Amino acid sequence: MGTFDWFWKAMGSTNERADKKSKGIVDRAGALAADLSSRSDDEVAAAVRSAVSEQGIVDKPLFLAGLSEAATRTLRMTPFHVQSQAVLRLLEGDVIQMDTGEGKTLVGAMAATGFALTGKRVHLITVNNYLAQRDAQWMRPLVEFFGLSVAAVTEASTRDERVAAYRCDVVYAPVAEIGFDHLRDNQITHRSQTVQAPADVALVDEADSVLIDEALVPLVLAGTVGAQQATGQITEAVSHLVEGRDYAIDAEGRNVSLTDDGARSAERALGITSLYDAEHVGDTLVRVNLALHAKALLIRDVHYIVDEGKVSLVDASRGRVAELQRWPDGLQAAVEAKEGLSVSEGGRILDSITLQALMRRYPIVCGMTGTAVEATDQLRTFYGLGVSVIERATPTRRFDEADRIYATAEEKNRAIVDEIAHLNATGQPVLVGTHDVAESEALAEALEQRGITASVLNAKNDAEEARIIAEAGDVGRVTVSTQMAGRGTDIRLGGADETAREEVVNLGGLAVIGTARHRTARLDNQLRGRAGRQGDPGLTLFFVSLEDDVVVVGGADSSVTARPGADGRIDDPRVHSFVEHCRRVTEGQLLEIHAQTWKYNKLLADHRDILDTRRAALLDTPTAWEELARCNPQRAAELEHLPEEVLNQAAREIMLFHLDDEWSEHLALMDDVRESIHLRAIARETPIDEYHRIAVREFKDLANRAVDKAEQTFADVVIDEAGAHLADAGWKRPSATWTYMVSDNPLAGSGNSFISGVANMFR
């Protein structure tokens, strides 16, 4: 047995021992439950408090028994033994895997309450605003039973509401809101402006999504720098370019480049000699490439929607509108110009942090998901987290049918419509998982032509999500959804009130159909998890074509031949193996992107920690005034008649302005370096080593420049009773800010859009 095999076997044995120990504790807790049930609320709360200390839980059976009794009294929900076991594993710092419908919401609230009782502030991180608000209200009685406070932060929360919420013991919030509030707090110039309060625990719902799928998505805070340059003429010139002749898209659909013919065509349309002349290469060529990216790679109703005259980004992993987010580097303006909309103001990146770096700021991270086992390696590698699989309270009765594979996308899409019509004719409810907005709408239209009315759930109508999902399990319902229905949803058989439950059970439960395989098995399993809730019957089925992007990309270096049937279906086992091989390849590609990007991001994360320490010193101590006065004692003497606090704040604002300004420049510079670092390989240099060398050198220069500029500003700027007049001297912070997210693999999970064309997808 090799060392590697021995290691994993040892890890498996360790997890098994931990699970066995947890089950023993839960059994002992069950024996205490009867005694607690006869006690008063105050006595139950006191018993639980006696079982914990600042060091942790000292009497785990009593603690679990008390929490269970409190949940029964406040929520009318008595936890199953497996739920109590899950609570225990969360409190030990694991990521737990629980199937859909097994009660993760209650488990999360119980664990959060347990952490809070030991004196820790908990951020319970949800997948969207709706769930943050719903779960905080739903679980509030349990948390407050022990005298603890709970609140939710959502996109709609005001600043005052956020300040109050972040000071509660348990805070429910989407990860993006927590990240953006953190970035905004890094722009303050006085400690009283802080919105967030320090938290000890991140308890992450749908942990594999946040910690793995979106871990390297940078959250970006940008500031207004004025109107973008006119792009109308360039957009018009690019709109006439033809793929294959004027530009080429790479095999993975991630990059597009002009051909020589395309460059000449653009030059003629713009009336210039060459895009590559010195006067054009730094501006016109950049904007031509942005316009080309917007034309060729960003597809309306796939990557963005247009609503009320505005472009709204779609978060592909969740199928939702990415609120208050924009594309960077002029790409937003290029898309707006492409759609004939008013071009919005330009921006400059003020600060940025990846979700992975954000999560690593918490002393304790744990989480819940229905699909953790497949992410075990990544969770251990990047976070040092273990995975505990929690058994179902009731055995599954769901049937997962083998994939149906077709030669072409057209034949596959026709078969999808036929299968939905067949199931609908029996009255069995059907949930269809699509990959983007355009596909969901094309399928709904195709079903309408067959006389089947489908409820559509996508980024265009996510406000109706709760209503649509609540009825998705009713008799005769057909629901077509993007990845929105893949997480955080619980579909009850027979409708929201379950009045037709028995009828739907007799029909076979909810049928879930996937229109294509995702690039990772976890996303497929999330969709499967919508069926078979709490021992309900159910059916899942995926359709695949050899033209799907997961097959085209994953099978780029290999091929398979098979003879399809008259309807295009292929039953050859070799093809099934080939499709699974393709999915594993694409999953490996995503993992490689993750690993490489992590190496690049880690050094910036370390630099951020140094910057944060410096910022804290400037905000919380007289460091700024002491340093400036020491470098320019004459100027300090001129100002000594002013109050001490005025001097401290003036010096603080001067030094923070230049520190933040230089950090912004550093981020932009390192982004440029990252874009071109692969060229170092041509010179036989290792790109990652060169990137680190440049980053270290530039960060050192950043610190020196920030101090030098602050000293110069201190000598020149007007400082009086009102403070330092930085704006009058041209040192002005942005008047407005916004946020956006950037993906390292922005077009991943885009379904069949680039292969078959969204307009004719189901015709």
C-alpha positions in Angstrom: 0.0 0.0 0.0 1.4 3.4 -1.0 1.8 6.3 1.4 -1.1 8.2 -0.4 -3.5 5.2 -0.1 -2.5 4.8 3.6 -3.2 8.4 4.2 -6.7 8.3 2.8 -7.5 5.1 4.6 -6.3 6.7 7.9 -8.5 9.7 7.2 -11.5 7.5 6.5 -10.9 5.6 9.7 -10.6 8.9 11.7 -13.9 10.1 10.3 -15.7 6.8 11.0 -14.5 7.0 14.6 -15.7 10.6 14.9 -19.1 9.6 13.5 -19.4 6.7 15.9 -18.5 8.9 18.8 -21.1 11.5 17.7 -23.8 8.9 17.5 -23.0 7.7 21.1 -23.3 11.3 22.4 -26.7 11.7 20.5 -28.0 8.5 22.1 -27.1 9.8 25.6 -28.8 13.1 24.8 -32.0 11.2 23.9 -32.0 9.6 27.3 -31.9 13.1 28.9 -34.7 14.5 26.8 -37.6 13.2 28.9 -36.3 14.9 32.0 -35.9 18.3 30.3 -39.4 18.1 28.7 -40.9 18.5 32.2 -38.9 21.6 33.1 -39.7 25.2 32.6 -38.3 27.3 29.8 -35.9 29.1 32.2 -34.7 25.7 33.6 -34.1 24.3 30.1 -32.1 27.5 29.0 -30.1 27.3 32.3 -29.3 23.6 31.7 -28.0 24.4 28.2 -25.9 27.3 29.5 -24.5 25.1 32.2 -23.3 22.7 29.5 -21.1 25.3 27.8 -18.2 27.6 28.6 -16.0 30.0 26.7 -13.8 27.1 25.9 -16.6 25.2 24.3 -19.2 22.5 25.2 -18.4 20.7 28.4 -21.4 18.5 28.5 -22.4 17.5 25.0 -25.3 15.2 25.7 -27.0 17.8 28.0 -26.3 20.5 25.5 -27.9 18.6 22.6 -30.9 17.5 24.7 -31.5 21.1 25.8 -31.2 22.4 22.2 -33.6 19.8 21.0 -36.2 20.6 23.7 -35.9 24.3 22.9 -36.5 23.6 19.1 -39.6 21.5 20.0 -41.0 24.3 22.2 -40.2 27.3 20.0 -40.4 25.9 16.4 -42.6 22.9 16.9 -39.7 20.9 15.3 -38.2 18.0 17.2 -34.8 17.2 15.7 -34.1 13.7 14.4 -31.1 11.9 15.9 -29.2 12.5 12.6 -29.9 16.2 12.9 -28.4 16.3 16.4 -25.4 14.4 15.1 -25.0 17.0 12.3 -25.1 19.8 14.9 -22.3 18.1 16.8 -20.2 17.7 13.7 -20.6 21.4 12.8 -19.6 22.4 16.3 -16.5 20.3 15.8 -15.7 22.4 12.6 -16.6 19.9 9.9 -18.5 20.4 6.6 -21.5 18.1 6.8 -23.3 16.4 3.9 -27.1 16.1 4.4 -29.5 15.2 1.7 -32.2 17.6 0.5 -35.2 17.9 2.9 -33.3 16.4 5.8 -33.5 19.7 7.8 -30.3 21.6 7.3 -32.0 24.9 8.2 -32.8 23.7 11.7 -29.3 22.1 12.0 -27.6 25.4 11.1 -29.7 27.4 13.6 -29.0 24.9 16.4 -25.2 24.9 15.7 -25.2 28.7 15.4 -26.9 28.9 18.7 -24.4 26.6 20.2 -21.5 28.6 19.0 -23.1 31.8 20.2 -23.6 30.4 23.7 -19.9 29.9 24.0 -19.4 33.6 23.3 -18.7 33.5 19.6 -20.4 35.7 17.0 -21.7 33.7 14.1 -22.2 34.6 10.4 -24.6 32.0 9.0 -24.0 32.4 5.3 -26.8 31.7 2.9 -27.0 31.4 -0.9 -29.3 34.4 -1.4 -31.1 37.3 0.2 -34.5 35.6 0.3 -33.1 32.6 2.4 -31.2 35.0 4.7 -34.3 36.9 5.5 -36.6 33.8 5.7 -34.3 31.7 7.9 -33.5 34.5 10.3 -37.2 35.1 10.9 -38.0 31.4 11.0 -35.3 30.4 13.4 -35.5 33.6 15.5 -37.6 32.0 18.4 -35.0 29.3 18.9 -32.0 31.7 19.1 -33.9 34.2 21.3 -35.0 31.4 23.7 -31.5 31.5 25.1 -31.4 35.3 25.4 -29.3 35.7 22.2 -29.9 38.1 19.4 -30.4 37.3 15.6 -30.8 39.4 12.5 -30.4 39.3 8.7 -28.4 41.4 6.3 -29.7 41.5 2.7 -29.0 43.6 -0.3 -32.0 45.8 0.7 -30.6 46.5 4.2 -29.8 50.2 5.0 -26.5 51.1 6.6 -28.1 51.6 10.0 -29.8 48.2 9.7 -26.5 46.6 8.8 -24.7 48.2 11.7 -27.3 46.8 14.1 -27.4 43.4 12.5 -23.7 42.8 12.5 -23.7 43.4 16.3 -26.1 40.5 16.9 -24.9 37.1 18.1 -26.2 35.3 15.0 -26.2 37.1 11.6 -27.8 35.5 8.5 -26.4 37.0 5.3 -25.4 36.1 1.7 -21.7 35.8 1.3 -21.5 38.7 -1.3 -23.1 41.1 1.2 -20.6 40.2 3.9 -17.7 40.5 1.4 -18.8 43.9 0.1 -19.4 45.3 3.5 -15.9 44.2 4.4 -14.5 46.0 1.4 -16.5 49.2 2.2 -15.1 49.0 5.8 -11.6 49.1 4.3 -12.4 52.5 2.8 -13.3 54.3 6.1 -11.3 57.1 7.6 -12.7 57.0 11.1 -13.4 53.9 13.2 -17.0 55.2 13.9 -17.8 54.6 10.2 -17.3 50.8 10.6 -20.3 48.8 9.6 -19.2 45.2 10.5 -18.3 43.9 13.9 -15.7 41.0 14.1 -17.1 37.5 13.8 -15.6 34.3 15.0 -17.5 31.7 13.0 -18.6 31.3 9.4 -21.3 28.7 9.2 -21.8 28.3 5.4 -25.0 26.9 3.9 -24.3 25.2 0.5 -20.7 25.2 1.6 -19.3 23.6 -1.6 -20.7 26.4 -3.7 -19.2 29.2 -1.6 -15.9 27.4 -0.6 -15.2 25.7 -3.9 -17.3 26.7 -6.9 -17.2 30.4 -6.3 -14.1 30.5 -4.0 -11.9 32.4 -6.5 -14.6 34.8 -7.6 -13.2 38.2 -6.7 -15.6 40.6 -5.0 -14.7 44.0 -6.4 -15.4 47.5 -5.0 -15.2 50.2 -7.7 -15.4 54.0 -7.5 -16.7 56.5 -10.0 -14.1 58.3 -12.1 -16.4 59.9 -14.7 -18.1 59.0 -17.9 -16.8 56.3 -20.2 -15.4 57.2 -23.6 -17.8 57.2 -26.5 -18.0 53.6 -27.9 -20.7 54.0 -30.5 -18.4 54.1 -33.6 -16.4 51.2 -32.4 -19.5 49.1 -31.5 -20.8 49.8 -35.0 -17.5 48.8 -36.6 -17.3 45.5 -34.6 -20.9 44.6 -35.2 -20.2 43.8 -38.9 -17.3 41.4 -38.1 -17.9 37.8 -38.9 -16.7 34.8 -36.9 -14.2 32.7 -38.7 -13.2 35.4 -41.1 -12.7 38.4 -38.9 -12.2 36.9 -35.5 -11.7 33.5 -33.8 -13.0 32.1 -30.5 -10.8 29.7 -28.6 -11.8 26.1 -28.0 -13.1 26.7 -24.5 -15.1 29.8 -25.5 -13.3 32.0 -23.1 -11.3 34.3 -25.4 -11.7 36.0 -28.8 -9.1 37.5 -31.1 -9.1 39.6 -34.3 -7.7 38.0 -37.4 -5.7 40.1 -39.9 -8.8 40.5 -42.0 -10.8 41.6 -39.0 -8.2 44.2 -38.0 -8.2 45.6 -41.5 -12.0 45.7 -41.5 -12.1 47.6 -38.2 -9.4 50.0 -39.4 -11.4 50.9 -42.5 -14.6 51.4 -40.5 -12.8 53.6 -38.0 -10.9 55.5 -40.6 -7.4 54.8 -39.1 -4.3 53.4 -40.6 -3.5 50.7 -38.1 -4.9 49.6 -34.8 -1.4 48.7 -33.7 0.1 52.2 -34.1 1.4 53.8 -30.9 -1.5 56.3 -30.9 -4.1 53.6 -31.0 -2.7 50.5 -29.3 -3.3 51.7 -25.8 -6.8 53.0 -26.3 -8.6 52.2 -29.6 -7.3 48.6 -29.8 -8.4 48.0 -26.2 -11.9 49.3 -26.8 -12.2 47.3 -30.1 -11.2 44.1 -28.2 -13.8 44.9 -25.5 -16.5 45.5 -28.0 -15.5 42.2 -29.7 -15.7 40.4 -26.4 -19.1 41.9 -25.8 -20.3 40.8 -29.3 -18.8 37.3 -29.4 -18.7 36.0 -25.9 -21.4 37.7 -23.8 -24.8 36.6 -24.9 -28.0 38.3 -23.9 -30.3 36.1 -21.7 -27.3 33.9 -21.0 -24.7 36.1 -19.3 -26.9 39.1 -18.8 -30.4 40.4 -19.2 -31.7 43.8 -20.2 -34.4 45.1 -17.9 -35.8 48.6 -17.7 -33.1 50.0 -19.9 -30.3 48.5 -17.9 -27.8 45.6 -18.3 -28.0 43.2 -15.3 -25.4 40.5 -14.9 -26.5 36.9 -14.3 -24.7 34.8 -11.7 -24.4 31.6 -13.7 -23.9 29.3 -10.8 -27.2 30.4 -9.2 -29.1 31.6 -12.2 -29.9 34.8 -10.5 -29.4 38.5 -11.3 -26.1 39.7 -9.7 -27.5 42.8 -8.1 -25.5 46.0 -8.0 -22.7 44.3 -9.9 -21.0 45.3 -13.2 -18.2 44.1 -15.5 -14.9 45.8 -15.1 -12.4 47.4 -17.5 -14.8 49.0 -19.9 -16.6 45.8 -20.6 -19.8 47.1 -19.0 -19.7 50.1 -21.4 -19.1 47.8 -24.4 -22.1 45.6 -23.6 -24.3 48.7 -23.0 -23.2 50.2 -26.3 -23.9 46.8 -28.0 -27.5 46.9 -26.6 -28.0 50.6 -27.7 -28.2 51.8 -24.1 -26.8 54.8 -22.4 -23.2 54.2 -21.4 -22.8 54.4 -17.6 -20.0 56.0 -15.7 -16.5 54.4 -15.7 -14.8 53.2 -12.6 -11.6 52.3 -10.9 -11.1 49.3 -8.7 -10.7 50.5 -5.1 -10.4 47.1 -3.5 -10.9 43.4 -4.2 -11.1 40.1 -2.3 -11.8 36.6 -3.3 -14.4 34.6 -1.4 -11.7 32.1 -0.5 -9.6 34.9 1.1 -12.8 36.3 2.8 -13.6 32.9 4.3 -10.1 32.4 5.6 -10.4 35.5 7.7 -12.8 33.7 10.1 -11.1 31.8 12.9 -13.6 28.9 12.5 -15.3 27.8 9.2 -17.8 25.0 9.0 -20.7 24.3 6.6 -23.5 22.3 5.3 -24.4 21.0 1.8 -26.0 18.1 0.0 -22.9 17.4 -2.1 -19.7 17.6 0.0 -18.1 14.2 -0.6 -17.1 15.1 -4.1 -15.4 18.2 -2.8 -13.5 16.5 0.0 -10.1 16.9 -1.5 -10.5 20.7 -2.2 -12.1 21.3 1.2 -9.1 19.7 2.9 -6.5 21.2 0.7 -7.7 24.8 0.7 -9.3 25.1 4.1 -8.1 22.2 6.2 -11.8 21.1 6.6 -13.0 17.5 7.1 -16.3 16.1 5.7 -18.9 14.2 7.7 -21.7 12.4 5.9 -24.9 12.4 7.9 -27.3 9.5 7.2 -30.8 10.2 6.0 -33.5 10.0 8.7 -35.5 7.9 6.2 -34.2 5.7 3.3 -34.3 7.2 -0.2 -36.9 6.1 -2.6 -35.7 8.1 -5.5 -34.8 6.4 -8.8 -31.9 7.9 -10.7 -32.2 6.8 -14.3 -29.2 6.4 -16.6 -28.4 9.3 -18.9 -30.1 9.4 -22.3 -27.5 10.3 -24.9 -28.2 11.7 -28.3 -26.0 12.4 -31.3 -27.0 16.1 -31.8 -28.4 18.8 -29.6 -31.5 19.1 -31.9 -32.4 15.5 -31.4 -31.7 15.7 -27.6 -33.9 18.8 -27.2 -36.7 17.1 -29.2 -36.5 14.1 -26.8 -36.6 16.4 -23.8 -39.9 17.9 -24.9 -41.3 14.5 -25.7 -40.3 13.1 -22.2 -41.8 16.1 -20.4 -45.1 15.7 -22.4 -45.2 12.0 -21.5 -44.7 12.6 -17.8 -47.2 15.6 -17.8 -49.8 13.4 -19.4 -49.8 11.2 -16.3 -50.1 14.2 -13.9 -46.6 13.7 -12.4 -45.0 17.0 -11.5 -41.8 17.8 -13.5 -38.9 20.1 -12.6 -36.6 20.8 -15.5 -33.1 22.2 -14.8 -31.6 24.3 -17.6 -28.2 26.1 -17.8 -29.3 29.6 -18.6 -32.1 32.1 -19.1 -32.3 31.7 -22.8 -32.5 27.9 -22.7 -35.3 28.0 -20.0 -37.4 30.4 -22.1 -36.8 28.4 -25.4 -37.9 25.2 -23.6 -41.0 26.9 -22.1 -41.9 28.1 -25.6 -41.5 24.7 -27.1 -43.7 23.2 -24.4 -46.3 25.9 -25.0 -46.5 24.8 -28.7 -47.3 21.3 -27.4 -50.1 22.7 -25.2 -48.1 22.4 -22.0 -47.9 25.5 -19.8 -44.7 25.7 -17.8 -43.8 28.0 -14.9 -40.4 29.6 -15.7 -38.0 30.4 -12.9 -34.9 32.4 -14.0 -33.0 35.6 -13.3 -35.8 37.6 -15.0 -38.5 36.7 -12.5 -36.6 35.6 -9.4 -38.9 37.7 -7.2 -41.5 35.0 -7.8 -39.2 32.2 -6.8 -40.9 31.3 -3.5 -44.4 31.0 -5.1 -43.1 29.0 -8.1 -41.1 26.6 -6.0 -43.9 26.2 -3.5 -46.2 24.8 -6.2 -43.6 22.9 -8.2 -44.6 19.6 -6.6 -48.3 19.8 -7.3 -50.2 17.5 -9.7 -49.6 18.3 -13.4 -47.1 21.1 -12.7 -44.2 21.7 -15.1 -41.5 24.0 -13.8 -38.5 25.1 -16.0 -35.7 26.6 -14.0 -32.1 27.7 -14.2 -29.6 26.7 -11.5 -31.8 28.8 -9.1 -33.7 25.7 -8.2 -30.5 23.8 -7.6 -29.8 25.1 -4.1 -31.6 26.1 -1.0 -35.0 25.0 -2.2 -37.4 22.4 -0.8 -40.2 21.2 -3.0 -43.1 19.6 -1.2 -45.2 17.0 -3.0 -48.8 18.0 -3.6 -48.1 21.8 -3.5 -47.3 24.2 -0.8 -50.0 22.9 1.5 -49.4 19.3 0.4 -53.2 18.7 -0.1 -52.5 16.5 -3.1 -49.6 14.7 -1.5 -50.9 11.1 -1.7 -51.9 11.6 -5.4 -48.4 12.8 -6.3 -46.8 10.0 -4.3 -48.9 7.4 -6.2 -47.7 9.1 -9.5 -44.1 8.5 -8.5 -43.3 11.8 -6.8 -41.4 14.7 -8.4 -39.6 14.0 -11.7 -36.4 16.0 -12.2 -34.9 16.4 -15.7 -31.5 17.9 -16.5 -31.1 19.3 -20.0 -27.4 18.7 -20.0 -24.6 17.6 -17.7 -22.8 20.2 -15.7 -19.0 20.5 -15.6 -18.9 19.1 -12.1 -20.8 16.2 -10.7 -21.8 18.2 -7.7 -24.0 20.5 -9.7 -25.7 17.5 -11.2 -26.3 16.0 -7.8 -27.7 19.3 -6.5 -30.3 19.2 -9.2 -31.0 15.5 -8.4 -31.5 16.4 -4.8 -34.7 18.3 -5.5 -36.4 14.9 -5.8 -36.8 12.3 -3.1 -37.2 14.6 -0.2 -37.4 12.9 3.3 -38.1 9.5 1.8 -40.5 10.7 -0.9 -40.5 8.8 -4.2 -39.0 10.6 -7.1 -37.3 10.3 -10.5 -34.2 12.0 -11.9 -33.0 11.9 -15.5 -30.3 13.7 -17.5 -30.2 14.2 -21.2 -26.9 14.6 -23.0 -25.8 15.2 -26.6 -22.4 14.9 -28.2 -22.7 18.6 -29.0 -23.0 19.7 -25.4 -20.2 21.9 -24.3 -19.2 19.5 -21.5 -18.6 16.8 -24.2 -17.0 19.1 -26.8 -14.6 20.7 -24.3 -13.9 17.6 -22.3 -13.5 15.4 -25.3 -11.4 17.8 -27.3 -8.4 15.4 -27.4 -10.4 12.2 -27.9 -13.4 10.8 -29.8 -15.9 8.0 -29.9 -17.9 6.5 -32.7 -21.4 4.9 -32.3 -24.4 4.3 -34.4 -27.5 6.3 -33.1 -31.0 5.0 -33.5 -33.7 6.6 -35.7 -34.4 9.2 -33.0 -30.7 10.0 -32.6 -30.4 8.2 -29.2 -27.2 6.3 -28.5 -27.3 3.3 -26.1 -23.7 2.1 -26.6 -22.0 1.7 -23.2 -18.8 3.0 -24.6 -20.5 6.4 -25.3 -21.8 6.5 -21.8 -18.2 6.0 -20.5 -16.9 8.6 -23.0 -19.4 11.2 -21.7 -18.4 10.5 -18.1 -14.8 10.8 -19.1 -15.5 14.2 -20.7 -17.2 15.4 -17.5 -14.2 14.3 -15.4 -11.9 16.1 -17.8 -13.8 19.4 -17.5 -14.0 19.0 -13.7 -10.2 18.5 -13.7 -9.8 21.6 -15.8 -11.8 23.6 -13.2 -9.8 22.2 -10.4 -6.5 23.1 -12.2 -7.8 26.7 -12.7 -8.7 26.7 -9.0 -5.2 25.5 -7.9 -3.3 27.9 -10.2 -5.5 30.9 -9.3 -5.1 30.1 -5.6 -1.3 30.3 -6.0 -1.6 33.7 -7.6 -4.1 35.0 -5.1 -2.4 33.8 -2.0 0.4 36.4 -2.1 -2.1 39.2 -2.6 -4.1 37.9 0.3 -0.9 38.0 2.4 -0.3 41.6 1.3 -3.8 42.4 2.2 -3.2 41.2 5.7 -0.2 43.5 6.0 -2.3 46.4 4.6 -5.1 45.7 7.1 -2.7 45.8 10.0 -1.3 49.1 8.8 -4.8 50.5 8.3 -5.9 49.4 11.8 -2.9 51.2 13.3 -3.7 54.4 11.5 -7.3 54.2 12.5 -7.0 53.3 16.1 -3.8 55.0 17.3 -2.0 58.4 16.8 0.4 56.7 14.5 -0.4 58.9 11.5 0.2 62.2 13.3 3.3 60.9 15.0 4.9 59.8 11.7 4.0 63.0 9.8 5.1 65.3 12.7 8.4 63.4 12.9 9.1 63.8 9.2 8.1 67.5 9.1 8.5 69.0 12.6 8.2 72.6 11.2 4.8 71.9 9.7 3.7 70.2 12.9 4.7 73.2 15.0 2.7 75.4 12.7 -0.4 73.3 13.5 0.1 72.7 17.2 -2.6 75.3 18.1 -5.3 73.0 16.7 -7.1 70.4 18.9 -5.3 67.1 19.2 -8.2 65.1 17.7 -8.3 67.4 14.7 -4.7 66.9 14.1 -4.9 63.1 14.5 -7.9 62.9 12.1 -6.3 65.2 9.5 -3.1 63.1 9.6 -5.2 59.9 9.5 -7.1 61.0 6.4 -3.9 62.0 4.6 -2.1 58.8 5.2 -5.2 56.6 4.6 -6.0 58.3 1.3 -2.5 57.6 -0.1 -2.4 54.1 1.3 -5.8 53.2 -0.3 -4.8 55.0 -3.5 -1.6 53.1 -3.9 -3.3 49.8 -3.0 -5.8 50.5 -5.8 -2.9 51.1 -8.2 -1.2 47.9 -7.0 -4.3 45.8 -7.7 -4.5 47.3 -11.2 -0.8 46.7 -11.9 -0.9 43.1 -10.6 -3.9 42.4 -12.8 -2.0 43.6 -15.8 1.0 41.5 -14.7 -1.2 38.4 -14.3 -2.6 38.9 -17.9 0.8 38.8 -19.4 2.8 36.6 -17.0 2.4 33.5 -19.2 4.8 35.2 -21.7 7.5 34.6 -19.1 7.5 30.9 -20.1 8.8 31.9 -23.5 12.0 33.2 -21.7 12.2 29.9 -19.8 11.0 31.6 -16.6 8.4 30.1 -14.3 5.3 32.4 -14.5 4.2 31.9 -10.9 7.7 32.6 -9.5 8.1 35.7 -11.6 4.6 36.9 -10.5 5.6 36.5 -6.9 8.9 38.3 -7.4 7.1 41.2 -9.1 4.4 41.3 -6.5 6.8 41.5 -3.6 8.9 44.2 -5.2 5.8 46.3 -6.1 4.2 45.9 -2.7 7.4 47.2 -1.1 7.3 50.2 -3.5 3.6 50.7 -2.7 4.4 51.2 1.0 7.2 53.6 0.3 5.2 55.7 -2.2 2.2 55.9 0.1 4.4 57.4 2.9 6.3 59.7 0.5 3.0 61.1 -1.0 1.5 61.5 2.5 4.5 63.5 3.7 4.2 65.8 0.6 0.5 66.3 1.1 1.0 67.1 4.8 3.4 69.8 3.8 1.1 71.4 1.2 -2.5 70.8 2.1 -4.6 73.3 4.1 -5.3 72.0 7.6 -7.6 74.0 10.0 -10.3 73.4 12.6 -12.4 71.6 9.9 -9.5 69.2 9.2 -7.5 68.5 6.1 -8.9 70.0 2.9 -7.9 67.1 0.7 -10.5 67.6 -2.0 -9.5 71.2 -2.5 -6.0 70.0 -3.2 -7.2 67.4 -5.8 -7.1 64.4 -3.5 -10.7 63.3 -3.7 -12.2 60.0 -2.8 -14.9 58.6 -5.3 -18.3 60.1 -4.9 -20.0 56.8 -5.6 -19.1 53.2 -5.4 -20.5 49.9 -6.8 -19.6 46.3 -6.7 -19.1 43.5 -9.2 -17.8 39.9 -9.4 -15.3 38.6 -11.8 -15.0 34.9 -12.6 -11.8 33.1 -13.5 -13.9 30.9 -15.7 -16.7 33.3 -16.7 -18.3 31.2 -19.4 -18.3 27.9 -17.5 -21.7 26.2 -17.2 -23.2 28.0 -20.2 -25.0 24.9 -21.4 -25.3 24.5 -25.1 -25.6 28.1 -26.0 -22.3 28.3 -28.0 -22.9 25.1 -29.8 -26.5 25.1 -31.0 -27.5 28.7 -30.8 -30.1 29.8 -28.3 -32.7 31.0 -30.9 -33.3 27.5 -32.3 -32.6 25.4 -29.2 -35.9 23.6 -29.0 -37.2 23.8 -32.5 
